C-alpha cells in the first residue's frame, strides 16, 4: 500500500487527484466563531375544506 493505491492519501498525491482520503481546501474551525444558523422550513397552510351540498 502506498503510491499505487488510489484509496490512500499517498496514492492520491501521486496521481494528483483529490478525494475522501485527501481533502481539498478544508478550513479548521475557529474557536469562538459565529455558528451558522439555518432557517426552519416554512410550514404550509392546510387547504380549506370544500363545502358539501
PQR file of N, CA, C, O and H, with PARSE charges and radii, in Angstrom:
ATOM      1  N   UNK A   1       0.851  -1.172   0.000 -0.4000 1.5000
ATOM      2  CA  UNK A   1       0.000   0.000   0.000 -0.0000 2.0000
ATOM      3  C   UNK A   1       0.897   1.236   0.000  0.5500 1.7000
ATOM      4  O   UNK A   1       1.825   1.356   0.800 -0.5500 1.4000
ATOM      5  N   UNK A   2       0.598   2.134  -0.905 -0.4000 1.5000
ATOM      6  CA  UNK A   2       1.425   3.329  -0.973 -0.0000 2.0000
ATOM      7  C   UNK A   2       1.109   4.142  -2.208  0.5500 1.7000
ATOM      8  O   UNK A   2      -0.041   4.514  -2.442 -0.5500 1.4000
ATOM      9  H   UNK A   2      -0.156   2.037  -1.555  0.4000 1.0000
ATOM     10  N   UNK A   3       2.136   4.419  -3.002 -0.4000 1.5000
ATOM     11  CA  UNK A   3       1.960   5.296  -4.161 -0.0000 2.0000
ATOM     12  C   UNK A   3       0.969   4.757  -5.191  0.5500 1.7000
ATOM     13  O   UNK A   3       0.284   5.539  -5.849 -0.5500 1.4000
ATOM     14  H   UNK A   3       3.070   4.117  -2.812  0.4000 1.0000
ATOM     15  N   UNK A   4       0.885   3.470  -5.338 -0.4000 1.5000
ATOM     16  CA  UNK A   4      -0.003   2.909  -6.345 -0.0000 2.0000
ATOM     17  C   UNK A   4      -1.439   2.727  -5.880  0.5500 1.7000
ATOM     18  O   UNK A   4      -2.326   2.434  -6.682 -0.5500 1.4000
ATOM     19  H   UNK A   4       1.442   2.835  -4.803  0.4000 1.0000
ATOM     20  N   UNK A   5      -1.667   2.902  -4.581 -0.4000 1.5000
ATOM     21  CA  UNK A   5      -3.001   2.660  -4.035 -0.0000 2.0000
ATOM     22  C   UNK A   5      -3.846   3.918  -4.149  0.5500 1.7000
ATOM     23  O   UNK A   5      -3.513   4.947  -3.561 -0.5500 1.4000
ATOM     24  H   UNK A   5      -0.947   3.140  -3.929  0.4000 1.0000
ATOM     25  N   UNK A   6      -4.939   3.845  -4.903 -0.4000 1.5000
ATOM     26  CA  UNK A   6      -5.785   5.017  -5.136 -0.0000 2.0000
ATOM     27  C   UNK A   6      -6.575   5.431  -3.903  0.5500 1.7000
ATOM     28  O   UNK A   6      -7.059   6.561  -3.834 -0.5500 1.4000
ATOM     29  H   UNK A   6      -5.209   3.009  -5.382  0.4000 1.0000
ATOM     30  N   UNK A   7      -6.713   4.535  -2.927 -0.4000 1.5000
ATOM     31  CA  UNK A   7      -7.549   4.821  -1.758 -0.0000 2.0000
ATOM     32  C   UNK A   7      -6.787   5.472  -0.611  0.5500 1.7000
ATOM     33  O   UNK A   7      -7.397   5.842   0.392 -0.5500 1.4000
ATOM     34  H   UNK A   7      -6.320   3.617  -2.983  0.4000 1.0000
ATOM     35  N   UNK A   8      -5.474   5.622  -0.730 -0.4000 1.5000
ATOM     36  CA  UNK A   8      -4.698   6.213   0.357 -0.0000 2.0000
ATOM     37  C   UNK A   8      -4.291   7.637   0.010  0.5500 1.7000
ATOM     38  O   UNK A   8      -4.294   8.032  -1.155 -0.5500 1.4000
ATOM     39  H   UNK A   8      -4.978   5.322  -1.545  0.4000 1.0000
ATOM     40  N   UNK A   9      -3.946   8.394   1.029 -0.4000 1.5000
ATOM     41  CA  UNK A   9      -3.510   9.773   0.820 -0.0000 2.0000
ATOM     42  C   UNK A   9      -2.281   9.827  -0.081  0.5500 1.7000
ATOM     43  O   UNK A   9      -2.206  10.673  -0.972 -0.5500 1.4000
ATOM     44  H   UNK A   9      -3.944   8.073   1.976  0.4000 1.0000
ATOM     45  N   UNK A  10      -1.330   8.946   0.138 -0.4000 1.5000
ATOM     46  CA  UNK A  10      -0.107   8.948  -0.671 -0.0000 2.0000
ATOM     47  C   UNK A  10      -0.421   8.634  -2.136  0.5500 1.7000
ATOM     48  O   UNK A  10       0.179   9.210  -3.043 -0.5500 1.4000
ATOM     49  H   UNK A  10      -1.391   8.260   0.863  0.4000 1.0000
ATOM     50  N   UNK A  11      -1.356   7.726  -2.354 -0.4000 1.5000
ATOM     51  CA  UNK A  11      -1.760   7.401  -3.718 -0.0000 2.0000
ATOM     52  C   UNK A  11      -2.457   8.563  -4.401  0.5500 1.7000
ATOM     53  O   UNK A  11      -2.265   8.790  -5.595 -0.5500 1.4000
ATOM     54  H   UNK A  11      -1.844   7.258  -1.617  0.4000 1.0000
ATOM     55  N   UNK A  12      -3.271   9.305  -3.644 -0.4000 1.5000
ATOM     56  CA  UNK A  12      -3.944  10.479  -4.206 -0.0000 2.0000
ATOM     57  C   UNK A  12      -2.925  11.546  -4.583  0.5500 1.7000
ATOM     58  O   UNK A  12      -3.046  12.177  -5.633 -0.5500 1.4000
ATOM     59  H   UNK A  12      -3.426   9.121  -2.674  0.4000 1.0000
ATOM     60  N   UNK A  13      -1.924  11.750  -3.735 -0.4000 1.5000
ATOM     61  CA  UNK A  13      -0.882  12.732  -4.023 -0.0000 2.0000
ATOM     62  C   UNK A  13      -0.109  12.317  -5.268  0.5500 1.7000
ATOM     63  O   UNK A  13       0.210  13.155  -6.112 -0.5500 1.4000
ATOM     64  H   UNK A  13      -1.826  11.237  -2.882  0.4000 1.0000
ATOM     65  N   UNK A  14       0.193  11.022  -5.385 -0.4000 1.5000
ATOM     66  CA  UNK A  14       0.942  10.510  -6.533 -0.0000 2.0000
ATOM     67  C   UNK A  14       0.179  10.709  -7.830  0.5500 1.7000
ATOM     68  O   UNK A  14       0.780  11.029  -8.856 -0.5500 1.4000
ATOM     69  H   UNK A  14      -0.067  10.342  -4.700  0.4000 1.0000
ATOM     70  N   UNK A  15      -1.129  10.526  -7.804 -0.4000 1.5000
ATOM     71  CA  UNK A  15      -1.953  10.668  -9.004 -0.0000 2.0000
ATOM     72  C   UNK A  15      -2.449  12.092  -9.214  0.5500 1.7000
ATOM     73  O   UNK A  15      -3.127  12.363 -10.205 -0.5500 1.4000
ATOM     74  H   UNK A  15      -1.617  10.265  -6.971  0.4000 1.0000
ATOM     75  N   UNK A  16      -2.129  13.000  -8.310 -0.4000 1.5000
ATOM     76  CA  UNK A  16      -2.553  14.403  -8.369 -0.0000 2.0000
ATOM     77  C   UNK A  16      -4.072  14.517  -8.432  0.5500 1.7000
ATOM     78  O   UNK A  16      -4.611  15.309  -9.204 -0.5500 1.4000
ATOM     79  H   UNK A  16      -1.578  12.780  -7.505  0.4000 1.0000
ATOM     80  N   UNK A  17      -4.759  13.719  -7.612 -0.4000 1.5000
ATOM     81  CA  UNK A  17      -6.219  13.785  -7.550 -0.0000 2.0000
ATOM     82  C   UNK A  17      -6.641  14.045  -6.115  0.5500 1.7000
ATOM     83  O   UNK A  17      -5.853  13.918  -5.178 -0.5500 1.4000
ATOM     84  H   UNK A  17      -4.322  13.075  -6.985  0.4000 1.0000
ATOM     85  N   UNK A  18      -7.900  14.411  -5.973 -0.4000 1.5000
ATOM     86  CA  UNK A  18      -8.441  14.690  -4.647 -0.0000 2.0000
ATOM     87  C   UNK A  18      -9.604  13.760  -4.369  0.5500 1.7000
ATOM     88  O   UNK A  18     -10.259  13.283  -5.296 -0.5500 1.4000
ATOM     89  H   UNK A  18      -8.540  14.514  -6.735  0.4000 1.0000
ATOM     90  N   UNK A  19      -9.860  13.500  -3.103 -0.4000 1.5000
ATOM     91  CA  UNK A  19     -10.957  12.621  -2.730 -0.0000 2.0000
ATOM     92  C   UNK A  19     -11.105  12.600  -1.227  0.5500 1.7000
ATOM     93  O   UNK A  19     -10.594  13.482  -0.538 -0.5500 1.4000
ATOM     94  H   UNK A  19      -9.327  13.887  -2.351  0.4000 1.0000
ATOM     95  N   UNK A  20     -11.804  11.597  -0.708 -0.4000 1.5000
ATOM     96  CA  UNK A  20     -12.044  11.498   0.730 -0.0000 2.0000
ATOM     97  C   UNK A  20     -10.749  11.339   1.506  0.5500 1.7000
ATOM     98  O   UNK A  20     -10.633  11.829   2.629 -0.5500 1.4000
ATOM     99  H   UNK A  20     -12.220  10.880  -1.268  0.4000 1.0000
ATOM    100  N   UNK A  21      -9.788  10.666   0.923 -0.4000 1.5000
ATOM    101  CA  UNK A  21      -8.530  10.435   1.618 -0.0000 2.0000
ATOM    102  C   UNK A  21      -7.623  11.653   1.591  0.5500 1.7000
ATOM    103  O   UNK A  21      -6.686  11.756   2.382 -0.5500 1.4000
ATOM    104  H   UNK A  21      -9.883  10.268   0.011  0.4000 1.0000
ATOM    105  N   UNK A  22      -7.909  12.590   0.663 -0.4000 1.5000
ATOM    106  CA  UNK A  22      -7.094  13.792   0.526 -0.0000 2.0000
ATOM    107  C   UNK A  22      -8.030  14.974   0.322  0.5500 1.7000
ATOM    108  O   UNK A  22      -8.290  15.400  -0.803 -0.5500 1.4000
ATOM    109  H   UNK A  22      -8.670  12.506   0.020  0.4000 1.0000
ATOM    110  N   UNK A  23      -8.521  15.483   1.419 -0.4000 1.5000
ATOM    111  CA  UNK A  23      -9.483  16.589   1.360 -0.0000 2.0000
ATOM    112  C   UNK A  23      -8.821  17.822   0.763  0.5500 1.7000
ATOM    113  O   UNK A  23      -7.616  18.021   0.916 -0.5500 1.4000
ATOM    114  H   UNK A  23      -8.310  15.137   2.334  0.4000 1.0000
ATOM    115  N   UNK A  24      -9.603  18.641   0.089 -0.4000 1.5000
ATOM    116  CA  UNK A  24      -9.089  19.819  -0.601 -0.0000 2.0000
ATOM    117  C   UNK A  24      -9.750  21.077  -0.063  0.5500 1.7000
ATOM    118  O   UNK A  24     -10.972  21.206  -0.133 -0.5500 1.4000
ATOM    119  H   UNK A  24     -10.582  18.479  -0.035  0.4000 1.0000
ATOM    120  N   UNK A  25      -8.968  22.008   0.474 -0.4000 1.5000
ATOM    121  CA  UNK A  25      -9.470  23.296   0.916 -0.0000 2.0000
ATOM    122  C   UNK A  25     -10.327  23.261   2.168  0.5500 1.7000
ATOM    123  O   UNK A  25     -11.245  24.072   2.296 -0.5500 1.4000
ATOM    124  H   UNK A  25      -7.976  21.904   0.532  0.4000 1.0000
ATOM    125  N   UNK A  26     -10.063  22.358   3.088 -0.4000 1.5000
ATOM    126  CA  UNK A  26     -10.841  22.294   4.326 -0.0000 2.0000
ATOM    127  C   UNK A  26     -10.249  23.288   5.319  0.5500 1.7000
ATOM    128  O   UNK A  26      -9.049  23.269   5.593 -0.5500 1.4000
ATOM    129  H   UNK A  26      -9.317  21.700   2.984  0.4000 1.0000
ATOM    130  N   UNK A  27     -11.109  24.160   5.858 -0.4000 1.5000
ATOM    131  CA  UNK A  27     -10.671  25.166   6.816 -0.0000 2.0000
ATOM    132  C   UNK A  27     -10.886  24.657   8.236  0.5500 1.7000
ATOM    133  O   UNK A  27     -11.936  24.080   8.520 -0.5500 1.4000
ATOM    134  H   UNK A  27     -12.084  24.175   5.637  0.4000 1.0000
ATOM    135  N   UNK A  28      -9.927  24.854   9.133 -0.4000 1.5000
ATOM    136  CA  UNK A  28     -10.157  24.460  10.524 -0.0000 2.0000
ATOM    137  C   UNK A  28     -11.177  25.391  11.182  0.5500 1.7000
ATOM    138  O   UNK A  28     -11.269  26.567  10.831 -0.5500 1.4000
ATOM    139  H   UNK A  28      -9.075  25.323   8.902  0.4000 1.0000
ATOM    140  N   UNK A  29     -11.933  24.862  12.127 -0.4000 1.5000
ATOM    141  CA  UNK A  29     -12.947  25.645  12.817 -0.0000 2.0000
ATOM    142  C   UNK A  29     -12.277  26.664  13.737  0.5500 1.7000
ATOM    143  O   UNK A  29     -11.294  26.348  14.407 -0.5500 1.4000
ATOM    144  H   UNK A  29     -11.859  23.907  12.412  0.4000 1.0000
ATOM    145  N   UNK A  30     -12.801  27.866  13.769 -0.4000 1.5000
ATOM    146  CA  UNK A  30     -12.247  28.927  14.598 -0.0000 2.0000
ATOM    147  C   UNK A  30     -12.957  28.928  15.946  0.5500 1.7000
ATOM    148  O   UNK A  30     -14.187  28.915  15.998 -0.5500 1.4000
ATOM    149  H   UNK A  30     -13.600  28.123  13.225  0.4000 1.0000
ATOM    150  N   UNK A  31     -12.201  28.941  17.025 -0.4000 1.5000
ATOM    151  CA  UNK A  31     -12.793  28.944  18.364 -0.0000 2.0000
ATOM    152  C   UNK A  31     -13.467  30.282  18.608  0.5500 1.7000
ATOM    153  O   UNK A  31     -12.877  31.329  18.341 -0.5500 1.4000
ATOM    154  H   UNK A  31     -11.202  28.951  16.983  0.4000 1.0000
ATOM    155  N   UNK A  32     -14.686  30.264  19.110 -0.4000 1.5000
ATOM    156  CA  UNK A  32     -15.408  31.492  19.414 -0.0000 2.0000
ATOM    157  C   UNK A  32     -16.049  32.125  18.196  0.5500 1.7000
ATOM    158  O   UNK A  32     -16.524  33.258  18.274 -0.5500 1.4000
ATOM    159  H   UNK A  32     -15.165  29.413  19.327  0.4000 1.0000
ATOM    160  N   UNK A  33     -16.076  31.425  17.072 -0.4000 1.5000
ATOM    161  CA  UNK A  33     -16.682  31.966  15.860 -0.0000 2.0000
ATOM    162  C   UNK A  33     -18.191  31.897  15.931  0.5500 1.7000
ATOM    163  O   UNK A  33     -18.758  31.230  16.797 -0.5500 1.4000
ATOM    164  H   UNK A  33     -15.690  30.505  17.008  0.4000 1.0000
ATOM    165  N   UNK A  34     -18.841  32.603  15.000 -0.4000 1.5000
ATOM    166  CA  UNK A  34     -20.292  32.599  14.973 -0.0000 2.0000
ATOM    167  C   UNK A  34     -20.791  31.280  14.393  0.5500 1.7000
ATOM    168  O   UNK A  34     -20.321  30.864  13.334 -0.5500 1.4000
ATOM    169  H   UNK A  34     -18.381  33.145  14.298  0.4000 1.0000
ATOM    170  N   UNK A  35     -21.723  30.617  15.055 -0.4000 1.5000
ATOM    171  CA  UNK A  35     -22.273  29.386  14.497 -0.0000 2.0000
ATOM    172  C   UNK A  35     -23.213  29.713  13.338  0.5500 1.7000
ATOM    173  O   UNK A  35     -23.881  30.747  13.351 -0.5500 1.4000
ATOM    174  H   UNK A  35     -22.105  30.955  15.916  0.4000 1.0000
ATOM    175  N   UNK A  36     -23.264  28.845  12.350 -0.4000 1.5000
ATOM    176  CA  UNK A  36     -24.162  29.064  11.230 -0.0000 2.0000
ATOM    177  C   UNK A  36     -25.584  28.764  11.674  0.5500 1.7000
ATOM    178  O   UNK A  36     -25.833  27.769  12.356 -0.5500 1.4000
ATOM    179  H   UNK A  36     -22.722  28.005  12.340  0.4000 1.0000
ATOM    180  N   UNK A  37     -26.506  29.619  11.290 -0.4000 1.5000
ATOM    181  CA  UNK A  37     -27.901  29.478  11.685 -0.0000 2.0000
ATOM    182  C   UNK A  37     -28.709  29.098  10.455  0.5500 1.7000
ATOM    183  O   UNK A  37     -28.634  29.765   9.424 -0.5500 1.4000
ATOM    184  H   UNK A  37     -26.304  30.426  10.736  0.4000 1.0000
ATOM    185  N   UNK A  38     -29.480  28.028  10.565 -0.4000 1.5000
ATOM    186  CA  UNK A  38     -30.321  27.615   9.460 -0.0000 2.0000
ATOM    187  C   UNK A  38     -31.757  27.996   9.778  0.5500 1.7000
ATOM    188  O   UNK A  38     -32.213  27.881  10.916 -0.5500 1.4000
ATOM    189  H   UNK A  38     -29.541  27.486  11.403  0.4000 1.0000
ATOM    190  N   UNK A  39     -32.457  28.451   8.753 -0.4000 1.5000
ATOM    191  CA  UNK A  39     -33.850  28.835   8.937 -0.0000 2.0000
ATOM    192  C   UNK A  39     -34.715  27.589   8.993  0.5500 1.7000
ATOM    193  O   UNK A  39     -34.459  26.629   8.267 -0.5500 1.4000
ATOM    194  H   UNK A  39     -32.087  28.545   7.829  0.4000 1.0000
ATOM    195  N   UNK A  40     -35.735  27.586   9.842 -0.4000 1.5000
ATOM    196  CA  UNK A  40     -36.648  26.430   9.864 -0.0000 2.0000
ATOM    197  C   UNK A  40     -37.464  26.398   8.576  0.5500 1.7000
ATOM    198  O   UNK A  40     -37.703  27.441   7.968 -0.5500 1.4000
ATOM    199  H   UNK A  40     -35.943  28.366  10.432  0.4000 1.0000
ATOM    200  N   UNK A  41     -37.882  25.235   8.167 -0.4000 1.5000
ATOM    201  CA  UNK A  41     -38.669  25.085   6.951 -0.0000 2.0000
ATOM    202  C   UNK A  41     -40.002  25.787   7.113  0.5500 1.7000
ATOM    203  O   UNK A  41     -40.628  25.727   8.171 -0.5500 1.4000
ATOM    204  H   UNK A  41     -37.688  24.388   8.661  0.4000 1.0000
ATOM    205  N   UNK A  42     -40.430  26.458   6.044 -0.4000 1.5000
ATOM    206  CA  UNK A  42     -41.699  27.181   6.087 -0.0000 2.0000
ATOM    207  C   UNK A  42     -42.844  26.170   6.145  0.5500 1.7000
ATOM    208  O   UNK A  42     -42.899  25.229   5.352 -0.5500 1.4000
ATOM    209  H   UNK A  42     -39.921  26.506   5.184  0.4000 1.0000
ATOM    210  N   UNK A  43     -43.751  26.379   7.094 -0.4000 1.5000
ATOM    211  CA  UNK A  43     -44.883  25.473   7.257 -0.0000 2.0000
ATOM    212  C   UNK A  43     -45.962  25.830   6.241  0.5500 1.7000
ATOM    213  O   UNK A  43     -46.319  26.998   6.087 -0.5500 1.4000
ATOM    214  H   UNK A  43     -43.706  27.143   7.738  0.4000 1.0000
ATOM    215  N   UNK A  44     -46.478  24.822   5.551 -0.4000 1.5000
ATOM    216  CA  UNK A  44     -47.550  25.050   4.586 -0.0000 2.0000
ATOM    217  C   UNK A  44     -48.888  25.066   5.313  0.5500 1.7000
ATOM    218  O   UNK A  44     -49.115  24.304   6.254 -0.5500 1.4000
ATOM    219  H   UNK A  44     -46.188  23.873   5.675  0.4000 1.0000
ATOM    220  N   UNK A  45     -49.775  25.958   4.852 -0.4000 1.5000
ATOM    221  CA  UNK A  45     -51.111  26.011   5.432 -0.0000 2.0000
ATOM    222  C   UNK A  45     -51.954  24.910   4.818  0.5500 1.7000
ATOM    223  O   UNK A  45     -51.792  24.573   3.645 -0.5500 1.4000
ATOM    224  H   UNK A  45     -49.591  26.576   4.088  0.4000 1.0000
ATOM    225  N   UNK A  46     -52.846  24.356   5.609 -0.4000 1.5000
ATOM    226  CA  UNK A  46     -53.741  23.308   5.117 -0.0000 2.0000
ATOM    227  C   UNK A  46     -54.742  23.923   4.152  0.5500 1.7000
ATOM    228  O   UNK A  46     -55.208  25.041   4.369 -0.5500 1.4000
ATOM    229  H   UNK A  46     -52.978  24.630   6.561  0.4000 1.0000
ATOM    230  N   UNK A  47     -55.073  23.200   3.090 -0.4000 1.5000
ATOM    231  CA  UNK A  47     -56.051  23.687   2.118 -0.0000 2.0000
ATOM    232  C   UNK A  47     -57.429  23.746   2.777  0.5500 1.7000
ATOM    233  O   UNK A  47     -57.781  22.867   3.564 -0.5500 1.4000
ATOM    234  H   UNK A  47     -54.694  22.291   2.915  0.4000 1.0000
ATOM    235  N   UNK A  48     -58.206  24.780   2.456 -0.4000 1.5000
ATOM    236  CA  UNK A  48     -59.545  24.865   3.074 -0.0000 2.0000
ATOM    237  C   UNK A  48     -60.421  23.723   2.606  0.5500 1.7000
ATOM    238  O   UNK A  48     -60.322  23.268   1.466 -0.5500 1.4000
ATOM    239  H   UNK A  48     -57.919  25.494   1.817  0.4000 1.0000
ATOM    240  N   UNK A  49     -61.297  23.257   3.521 -0.4000 1.5000
ATOM    241  CA  UNK A  49     -62.196  22.144   3.181 -0.0000 2.0000
ATOM    242  C   UNK A  49     -63.285  22.633   2.236  0.5500 1.7000
ATOM    243  O   UNK A  49     -63.787  23.750   2.355 -0.5500 1.4000
ATOM    244  H   UNK A  49     -61.377  23.626   4.446  0.4000 1.0000
ATOM    245  N   UNK A  50     -63.633  21.764   1.294 -0.4000 1.5000
ATOM    246  CA  UNK A  50     -64.696  22.095   0.342 -0.0000 2.0000
ATOM    247  C   UNK A  50     -66.056  21.906   1.017  0.5500 1.7000
ATOM    248  O   UNK A  50     -66.259  20.982   1.804 -0.5500 1.4000
ATOM    249  H   UNK A  50     -63.225  20.856   1.197  0.4000 1.0000
ATOM    250  N   UNK A  51     -66.974  22.806   0.685 -0.4000 1.5000
ATOM    251  CA  UNK A  51     -68.321  22.698   1.243 -0.0000 2.0000
ATOM    252  C   UNK A  51     -69.104  21.616   0.508  0.5500 1.7000
ATOM    253  O   UNK A  51     -69.066  21.537  -0.720 -0.5500 1.4000
ATOM    254  H   UNK A  51     -66.810  23.556   0.045  0.4000 1.0000
ATOM    255  N   UNK A  52     -69.793  20.806   1.245 -0.4000 1.5000
ATOM    256  CA  UNK A  52     -70.629  19.768   0.608 -0.0000 2.0000
ATOM    257  C   UNK A  52     -72.067  20.282   0.498  0.5500 1.7000
ATOM    258  O   UNK A  52     -72.557  20.984   1.382 -0.5500 1.4000
ATOM    259  H   UNK A  52     -69.824  20.870   2.243  0.4000 1.0000
ATOM    260  N   UNK A  53     -72.731  19.921  -0.598 -0.4000 1.5000
ATOM    261  CA  UNK A  53     -74.083  20.423  -0.843 -0.0000 2.0000
ATOM    262  C   UNK A  53     -75.148  19.588  -0.179  0.5500 1.7000
ATOM    263  O   UNK A  53     -76.335  19.893  -0.298 -0.5500 1.4000
ATOM    264  H   UNK A  53     -72.332  19.351  -1.317  0.4000 1.0000
TER
END
